[in-house]
């Protein structure tokens, strides 16, 4: 069929070429001059015969070439087909062989599974009570792994965890009977941990510092409770169970703990006092989170700072007034011991000077002058004292204000983040409590200082009132005496000057 189509195509091409050439010749003949029509027709007819022969020869040559190419391609195709067929036959044979092998292996697998189940059932029957024993071993090994991970003795014995994990897996699967050496090894690890809990061992190992870098340091393991070091400064370290590494505390606990460590490490052998954490780091982590005094004050916020400023002002005023009134009191006592030498540098001297300047006036005028002097002295003695009273009254109110602000912040945190994380509410609660405490801390001493200063001032004023009352009493008594001497006796007339003696 392929040859037929090809030959038909070639014949069609030849006919098309011949038709084109013939049409072109007719067109050229129609446009030529009449005089040369006959001669040109003969010439063109001969040329046309020559051209058709050449075209036919070329077509035959191309046809032969095409046949040769087609035959070569056909032979190549046949060869490839045979090769592919052979490969396919081999693949089919291999597939059939693999399927047969798969069926055989599947049969072996099924028989092996049945045999394995029988063996497992037989092993279970043979183990009997030993399986419970293996379960106890596995449980103890698992518990020891968790305990050893959190123990600082892992610094010295890092390979025991791997051995315990392998032992626990063998006991869990019950694939083999544990040997006496395995059981003795489990007992040995337990006994070694118990013994190590009472040892105090100096060690040198990498320590992760607060800047995140690992540095070699010397430290001392105190049983299984604490790790202490003297470099670069005395303090505690802790064993990180998660990272299996020694880590420096973010900060040391406040108090005498670093000093105790320094004394313990410097005294050497013997009985010494040292604080340890029996919980394995829980108490220490809580202790270092305890805020310092500065952090407590900062938790109060702006209201807390205002309360502290008022407290500082109250303290300065109280000290100033105490010193001032003490000076006034000492000068008043000095004046009392020397009433003949009046000095104007004290309130009692000013009072007595006022009396001497107005002793010839009537009692009412003298009383007014003396009361004026006493009132000036009272204002001088009690100046600034009212501020202590105001601060004592305002400080608790500011503390209450801080409490309200802190609770508002707490409720806002609850609204934004919910109640799942207590840390989000800690800031507002701390502010609420600290401001109340600061307000009371300032108010109570302010009340006491106000009472002390007022009491000292009242003592001075009592002295002035006593002297004022004494002066007025003496003045009134003197005036009454003068009046009684100036009046004549009742029932007797005036004695004439010329009366006989």
C-alpha positions as CSV (number, residue, x, y, z in Angstrom):
1,X,0.0,0.0,0.0
2,X,2.8,2.4,0.8
3,X,4.4,1.9,-2.7
4,X,1.1,2.5,-4.4
5,X,0.5,5.8,-2.6
6,X,4.0,6.9,-3.3
7,X,3.8,6.1,-7.0
8,X,0.4,7.8,-7.3
9,X,1.9,10.9,-5.7
10,X,4.8,11.0,-8.0
11,X,2.6,10.6,-11.1
12,X,0.4,13.4,-9.9
13,X,3.5,15.6,-9.4
14,X,4.6,14.8,-13.0
15,X,1.2,15.7,-14.4
16,X,1.1,18.9,-12.5
17,X,4.5,19.9,-13.9
18,X,3.6,19.0,-17.4
19,X,0.4,21.0,-17.2
20,X,2.2,24.0,-15.9
21,X,4.8,23.9,-18.6
22,X,2.1,23.5,-21.3
23,X,0.1,26.4,-19.9
24,X,3.1,28.7,-19.8
25,X,4.0,27.8,-23.4
26,X,0.5,28.7,-24.6
27,X,0.6,32.0,-22.8
28,X,3.9,32.9,-24.4
29,X,2.6,31.9,-27.9
30,X,-0.5,34.1,-27.5
31,X,1.5,37.2,-26.8
32,X,4.1,36.9,-29.6
33,X,3.9,38.8,-33.0
34,X,1.8,37.3,-35.9
35,X,4.7,37.3,-38.3
36,X,6.7,34.9,-36.2
37,X,3.9,32.7,-35.0
38,X,4.5,29.6,-37.1
39,X,8.3,29.6,-36.5
40,X,8.0,30.1,-32.8
41,X,5.5,27.3,-32.5
42,X,7.8,24.8,-34.1
43,X,10.7,25.9,-31.8
44,X,8.6,25.7,-28.7
45,X,7.2,22.3,-29.6
46,X,10.8,20.9,-29.9
47,X,11.8,22.5,-26.6
48,X,8.7,21.1,-24.9
49,X,9.6,17.6,-26.0
50,X,13.1,18.0,-24.6
51,X,11.9,19.4,-21.3
52,X,9.3,16.6,-20.8
53,X,12.0,14.0,-21.3
54,X,14.3,15.6,-18.8
55,X,11.5,15.9,-16.3
56,X,10.5,12.3,-16.8
57,X,14.1,11.2,-16.3
58,X,14.4,13.2,-13.1
59,X,11.1,11.8,-11.8
60,X,12.3,8.3,-12.5
61,X,15.6,8.9,-10.7
62,X,13.9,10.4,-7.7
63,X,11.5,7.5,-7.7
64,X,14.3,5.0,-7.6
65,X,16.0,6.9,-4.7
66,X,12.7,7.0,-2.8
67,X,12.3,3.3,-3.3
68,X,15.8,2.6,-2.0
69,X,15.2,4.9,1.1
70,X,11.9,3.2,1.8
71,X,13.3,-0.2,1.6
72,X,16.1,0.7,4.0
73,X,13.7,2.2,6.4
74,X,11.5,-0.9,6.1
75,X,14.4,-3.2,6.9
76,X,15.4,-0.9,9.9
77,X,11.9,-0.9,11.2
78,X,11.7,-4.7,10.8
79,X,14.9,-5.1,12.8
80,X,13.8,-2.8,15.6
81,X,10.4,-4.6,15.7
82,X,12.2,-8.0,16.1
83,X,14.5,-6.6,18.8
84,X,11.6,-5.1,20.8
85,X,9.6,-8.3,20.4
86,X,12.6,-10.2,21.8
87,X,12.9,-7.8,24.7
88,X,9.2,-8.0,25.4
89,X,9.4,-11.8,25.5
90,X,12.3,-11.7,27.9
91,X,10.4,-9.2,30.1
92,X,7.3,-11.4,30.1
93,X,9.4,-14.4,31.0
94,X,11.1,-12.5,33.8
95,X,7.8,-11.2,35.1
96,X,6.4,-14.7,35.2
97,X,9.5,-15.9,37.0
98,X,9.1,-13.0,39.6
99,X,5.4,-13.8,40.0
100,X,6.3,-17.4,40.7
101,X,9.0,-16.3,43.2
102,X,6.5,-13.9,44.8
103,X,4.0,-16.7,45.3
104,X,6.7,-18.9,46.7
105,X,7.9,-16.1,49.1
106,X,4.4,-15.4,50.1
107,X,3.9,-19.0,51.0
108,X,7.1,-18.9,53.0
109,X,6.1,-15.7,54.7
110,X,2.8,-17.2,55.8
111,X,4.4,-20.4,57.0
112,X,7.1,-18.3,58.9
113,X,4.3,-16.2,60.5
114,X,2.5,-19.2,61.7
115,X,5.8,-20.6,63.0
116,X,6.7,-17.3,64.7
117,X,3.3,-17.2,66.4
118,X,3.9,-20.7,67.6
119,X,7.3,-19.8,68.9
120,X,6.0,-16.6,70.6
121,X,3.3,-18.6,72.3
122,X,5.8,-21.1,73.4
123,X,8.1,-18.4,74.7
124,X,5.3,-16.8,76.6
125,X,4.5,-20.2,78.2
126,X,8.1,-20.8,79.0
127,X,8.7,-17.3,80.5
128,X,5.7,-17.5,82.8
129,X,6.5,-15.4,85.9
130,X,9.8,-14.2,84.3
131,X,7.8,-11.8,82.1
132,X,6.5,-10.0,85.2
133,X,10.1,-9.8,86.4
134,X,11.2,-8.4,83.0
135,X,8.4,-5.8,83.4
136,X,9.8,-4.8,86.7
137,X,13.3,-4.5,85.3
138,X,11.9,-2.4,82.4
139,X,10.0,-0.1,84.7
140,X,12.9,0.4,87.0
141,X,15.3,1.1,84.1
142,X,12.8,3.7,82.6
143,X,12.5,5.4,86.0
144,X,16.2,5.5,86.4
145,X,16.6,7.1,83.0
146,X,14.4,10.0,84.0
147,X,16.0,10.3,87.4
148,X,19.5,10.2,86.0
149,X,18.8,12.8,83.3
150,X,17.9,15.3,86.1
151,X,20.9,14.3,88.3
152,X,24.2,16.3,88.2
153,X,26.0,12.9,88.5
154,X,25.4,12.6,84.8
155,X,28.4,14.9,84.4
156,X,30.7,12.0,85.6
157,X,28.7,9.1,84.1
158,X,27.3,10.2,80.7
159,X,27.3,6.6,79.2
160,X,24.9,5.0,81.6
161,X,21.7,6.5,79.9
162,X,22.5,4.7,76.7
163,X,23.0,1.4,78.5
164,X,19.8,1.8,80.5
165,X,17.8,2.6,77.3
166,X,19.1,-0.6,75.6
167,X,18.3,-2.7,78.7
168,X,14.8,-1.2,79.0
169,X,14.1,-2.0,75.3
170,X,15.3,-5.6,75.7
171,X,13.1,-6.1,78.7
172,X,10.1,-4.4,77.0
173,X,10.3,-6.6,73.9
174,X,11.1,-9.7,76.0
175,X,13.0,-10.9,73.0
176,X,15.8,-12.4,75.1
177,X,16.3,-13.4,78.7
178,X,18.2,-10.9,80.7
179,X,21.6,-12.1,82.0
180,X,22.9,-11.9,85.5
181,X,25.4,-9.2,84.3
182,X,22.5,-7.1,83.1
183,X,20.7,-7.4,86.5
184,X,23.9,-6.7,88.3
185,X,24.5,-3.7,86.1
186,X,21.1,-2.3,86.9
187,X,21.7,-2.7,90.6
188,X,25.2,-1.2,90.3
189,X,23.8,2.0,88.6
190,X,21.3,2.4,91.4
191,X,23.9,1.8,94.1
192,X,26.3,4.2,92.5
193,X,23.7,7.0,92.3
194,X,22.9,6.5,96.0
195,X,26.6,6.6,96.9
196,X,27.2,9.7,94.7
197,X,24.3,11.6,96.4
198,X,26.6,11.8,99.5
199,X,29.8,12.7,97.7
200,X,31.3,16.2,97.4
201,X,33.3,16.1,94.2
202,X,35.4,18.8,92.5
203,X,34.9,18.7,88.8
204,X,35.9,20.6,85.6
205,X,33.5,20.6,82.7
206,X,32.0,23.0,80.1
207,X,29.6,25.5,81.6
208,X,27.1,27.5,79.5
209,X,27.4,31.1,80.8
210,X,24.8,33.8,80.7
211,X,26.0,35.1,77.3
212,X,25.3,31.7,75.7
213,X,28.9,30.6,75.3
214,X,30.4,27.3,76.7
215,X,33.5,27.7,78.8
216,X,35.6,25.3,80.9
217,X,35.2,26.0,84.6
218,X,36.0,24.4,87.9
219,X,33.1,23.7,90.2
220,X,32.0,21.4,93.1
221,X,29.2,18.9,93.0
222,X,27.5,18.8,96.4
223,X,25.8,15.4,96.3
224,X,22.9,15.5,93.9
225,X,21.6,18.8,95.3
226,X,23.7,21.7,94.1
227,X,26.6,22.8,91.9
228,X,28.7,25.6,93.4
229,X,31.6,27.5,91.9
230,X,34.1,30.3,93.0
231,X,35.0,31.5,89.5
232,X,34.6,34.2,88.3
233,X,32.7,34.9,91.5
234,X,31.0,32.6,94.1
235,X,27.6,31.4,93.0
236,X,25.4,28.4,92.1
237,X,25.2,26.5,88.9
238,X,22.5,24.1,87.8
239,X,22.2,20.9,85.7
240,X,19.9,21.2,82.7
241,X,18.1,18.0,82.2
242,X,16.9,19.1,78.8
243,X,20.3,20.0,77.3
244,X,22.3,17.6,79.5
245,X,24.7,20.4,80.4
246,X,25.8,22.6,83.2
247,X,24.3,26.1,83.0
248,X,25.1,29.3,84.9
249,X,22.1,30.9,86.7
250,X,20.8,34.1,85.1
251,X,21.4,35.7,88.5
252,X,22.4,34.6,91.9
253,X,19.9,34.5,94.8
254,X,19.9,37.6,97.0
255,X,21.2,37.3,100.5
256,X,24.1,35.6,102.2
257,X,24.2,32.7,99.8
258,X,27.3,33.8,97.7
259,X,29.1,34.6,100.9
260,X,28.4,31.2,102.3
261,X,29.7,29.6,99.1
262,X,32.9,31.6,99.3
263,X,33.4,30.7,103.0
264,X,32.6,27.0,102.3
265,X,35.1,26.8,99.4
266,X,37.9,28.7,101.2
267,X,37.7,26.9,104.5
268,X,38.5,23.5,103.0
269,X,38.0,20.3,104.9
270,X,35.9,20.1,108.1
271,X,32.4,20.9,109.0
272,X,31.1,23.9,107.1
273,X,27.7,25.5,106.5
274,X,26.3,25.6,103.0
275,X,22.8,26.1,101.6
276,X,21.6,23.4,99.2
277,X,18.5,22.8,97.2
278,X,17.0,19.4,98.0
279,X,14.5,19.7,95.2
280,X,17.1,19.6,92.5
281,X,16.8,23.2,91.4
282,X,13.1,24.0,91.9
283,X,13.6,26.1,95.0
284,X,16.6,27.8,93.5
285,X,14.7,28.8,90.3
286,X,12.0,30.3,92.5
287,X,14.5,32.0,94.7
288,X,16.3,33.8,91.8
289,X,12.9,35.0,90.5
290,X,12.2,36.8,93.8
291,X,12.4,40.5,92.8
292,X,14.9,42.7,94.6
293,X,13.9,45.9,96.4
294,X,14.6,48.0,93.3
295,X,12.5,45.7,91.2
296,X,9.7,45.9,93.7
297,X,9.7,49.7,93.6
298,X,9.8,49.7,89.8
299,X,6.7,47.5,89.8
300,X,4.8,50.3,91.4
301,X,5.0,52.4,88.3
302,X,4.4,56.2,88.2
303,X,2.1,56.2,91.2
304,X,4.8,54.3,93.3
305,X,7.4,56.9,92.3
306,X,5.1,59.7,93.4
307,X,4.5,58.0,96.8
308,X,8.2,57.6,97.3
309,X,8.8,61.3,96.5
310,X,6.2,62.3,99.0
311,X,7.8,59.9,101.6
312,X,11.2,61.5,101.0
313,X,9.8,65.0,101.4
314,X,8.1,63.9,104.6
315,X,11.3,62.4,106.0
316,X,13.3,65.5,105.2
317,X,10.6,67.7,106.7
318,X,10.5,65.6,109.9
319,X,14.2,65.7,110.3
320,X,14.3,69.4,109.7
321,X,11.5,70.1,112.1
322,X,12.9,67.8,114.7
323,X,16.3,69.5,114.6
324,X,14.6,73.0,114.6
325,X,12.3,72.3,117.5
326,X,15.2,70.7,119.4
327,X,17.2,73.9,118.9
328,X,14.2,76.0,120.0
329,X,13.7,73.8,123.1
330,X,17.4,74.0,124.1
331,X,17.4,77.8,123.8
332,X,14.1,78.0,125.8
333,X,15.6,75.8,128.6
334,X,18.7,78.0,128.5
335,X,16.6,81.1,128.9
336,X,14.6,79.5,131.7
337,X,17.9,79.0,133.6
338,X,18.9,82.7,133.2
339,X,15.7,84.8,133.4
340,X,17.7,87.9,134.3
341,X,19.5,88.0,131.0
342,X,16.8,88.1,128.3
343,X,17.8,87.1,124.8
344,X,15.6,87.6,121.7
345,X,17.0,84.5,119.9
346,X,14.3,82.3,121.6
347,X,10.6,82.4,121.9
348,X,10.6,82.6,125.7
349,X,13.0,85.5,125.6
350,X,10.8,87.3,123.1
351,X,7.8,86.7,125.4
352,X,9.6,88.1,128.4
353,X,10.9,91.1,126.5
354,X,7.3,91.8,125.4
355,X,6.2,91.7,129.0
356,X,9.0,94.1,130.2
357,X,8.2,96.5,127.4
358,X,4.5,96.5,128.3
359,X,4.4,95.9,132.0
360,X,3.1,99.4,132.8
361,X,0.0,98.9,130.7
362,X,-3.3,97.5,131.9
363,X,-3.8,93.7,132.1
364,X,-6.0,93.4,129.1
365,X,-3.6,95.2,126.8
366,X,-0.7,93.2,128.2
367,X,-2.7,90.0,127.7
368,X,-3.2,90.9,124.0
369,X,0.4,91.7,123.5
370,X,1.5,88.5,125.1
371,X,-1.0,86.4,123.1
372,X,0.3,88.0,120.0
373,X,3.8,87.0,120.8
374,X,2.7,83.5,121.7
375,X,0.8,83.2,118.4
376,X,3.8,84.2,116.4
377,X,5.9,81.7,118.3
378,X,3.2,79.0,117.6
379,X,3.3,79.7,113.9
380,X,7.1,79.6,113.9
381,X,7.2,76.3,115.8
382,X,4.5,74.6,113.9
383,X,5.4,75.7,110.4
384,X,5.7,72.9,107.8
385,X,4.2,70.5,110.3
386,X,0.9,70.5,108.4
387,X,2.7,69.0,105.4
388,X,3.5,65.9,107.3
389,X,-0.1,65.5,108.2
390,X,-1.1,66.0,104.5
391,X,1.4,63.5,103.3
392,X,0.2,61.0,105.9
393,X,-3.3,61.4,104.6
394,X,-2.6,61.5,100.9
395,X,-0.2,58.5,100.7
396,X,-2.8,55.8,101.4
397,X,-5.1,57.4,98.8
398,X,-2.3,57.3,96.2
399,X,-1.8,53.7,97.1
400,X,-5.5,53.1,96.5
401,X,-5.2,54.9,93.2
402,X,-2.3,52.7,92.2
403,X,-4.3,49.6,93.2
404,X,-7.2,50.7,90.9
405,X,-4.8,51.4,88.0
406,X,-3.1,48.0,88.5
407,X,-6.4,46.2,88.4
408,X,-7.4,48.1,85.3
409,X,-4.2,46.9,83.6
410,X,-4.9,43.4,84.8
411,X,-8.4,43.4,83.3
412,X,-7.0,44.7,80.0
413,X,-4.5,41.9,79.9
414,X,-7.2,39.4,80.6
415,X,-9.3,40.9,77.8
416,X,-6.4,40.7,75.3
417,X,-4.7,37.4,76.2
418,X,-7.2,35.6,78.4
419,X,-6.5,33.8,81.7
420,X,-4.3,31.0,80.3
421,X,-1.0,32.7,81.0
422,X,-0.6,34.2,84.6
423,X,2.5,36.1,83.5
424,X,0.3,38.5,81.5
425,X,-1.6,39.5,84.6
426,X,1.4,39.6,86.9
427,X,2.4,43.2,86.0
428,X,-1.0,44.7,86.9
429,X,-1.4,42.7,90.1
430,X,2.1,43.7,91.2
431,X,1.4,47.3,90.6
432,X,-1.9,47.0,92.5
433,X,-0.2,45.5,95.5
434,X,3.1,47.4,95.6
435,X,1.4,50.8,95.4
436,X,-0.8,49.9,98.4
437,X,2.2,48.8,100.3
438,X,4.2,51.9,99.4
439,X,1.3,54.1,100.5
440,X,1.1,52.5,103.9
441,X,4.9,52.5,104.3
442,X,4.9,56.2,103.7
443,X,1.7,57.0,105.7
444,X,2.5,55.2,108.9
445,X,6.0,56.8,109.5
446,X,4.6,60.1,108.4
447,X,1.9,59.9,111.1
448,X,4.5,59.0,113.7
449,X,6.8,61.7,112.6
450,X,3.9,64.2,112.7
451,X,3.0,63.1,116.2
452,X,6.6,63.4,117.3
453,X,7.2,66.8,115.9
454,X,3.8,68.1,117.1
455,X,4.6,66.7,120.6
456,X,7.9,68.5,120.7
457,X,6.3,71.7,119.5
458,X,3.5,71.4,122.0
459,X,6.1,71.1,124.7
460,X,7.6,74.4,123.7
461,X,4.1,76.0,123.5
462,X,3.2,74.7,127.0
463,X,6.3,76.5,128.4
464,X,5.2,79.7,126.8
465,X,1.6,79.3,128.0
466,X,2.8,78.7,131.5
467,X,5.0,81.8,131.5
468,X,2.2,83.8,130.0
469,X,-0.3,82.7,132.6
470,X,2.3,83.4,135.4
471,X,3.0,86.9,134.0
472,X,-0.7,87.7,133.6
473,X,-1.4,86.4,137.1
474,X,1.4,88.5,138.6
475,X,0.3,91.5,136.7
476,X,-3.3,91.2,137.8
477,X,-2.2,90.6,141.4
478,X,0.0,93.7,141.3
479,X,-2.7,95.8,139.8
480,X,-5.2,94.7,142.5
481,X,-2.7,95.4,145.2
482,X,-2.1,98.9,143.8
483,X,-5.8,99.5,143.5
484,X,-6.4,98.4,147.1
485,X,-3.8,100.7,148.4
486,X,-5.1,103.7,146.5
487,X,-8.7,103.3,147.8
488,X,-9.5,104.8,151.4
489,X,-10.9,102.6,154.2
490,X,-14.7,102.4,154.3
491,X,-16.5,104.6,156.9
492,X,-13.7,107.1,157.5
493,X,-13.3,110.4,155.6
494,X,-10.1,111.9,154.4
495,X,-7.6,112.9,157.0
496,X,-7.0,116.6,156.7
497,X,-3.5,117.7,156.4
498,X,-3.7,120.0,159.3
499,X,-5.1,117.5,161.7
500,X,-3.1,117.0,164.8
501,X,-1.0,114.1,165.1
